[in-house]
């Protein structure tokens, strides 16, 4: 949740990594940024640690829209072996490892990661649908 205060005009595009989707509260006092279905986000693994600098992040794919009642469903991602910039859904016995992040735990999301699907990647042994 973000609240507008002092404004500053930034004209250098290099200060931005991507556009962000947001919702506004009524009256527009705060802007709410929730992960959207299909996006990739970094999630704190051990946020309970006293020193956030030592908290580690894992990568997840958002697989449902957020709702106050149900939270948000995510699928765990893991690095593709020997490819540090490629990720795929982590599986156990052929099933994607998914979990729900409740509204109370939304602070575990660190930041959105700009990502792209790579067509033709299966010829390198990486499943294209992951």
Secondary structure, DSSP 8 states (H G I E B T S, - for coil): -B---S------GGG-SS----EE-SSSS-EE----TT-EEEEESSTTSS-GGG--EEEEEE-S--BTTTBEEEEEEEEETTEEEEEEE-EETTEE-EEEE-GGGGGGEEEEE-----TTGGGGT--TT-
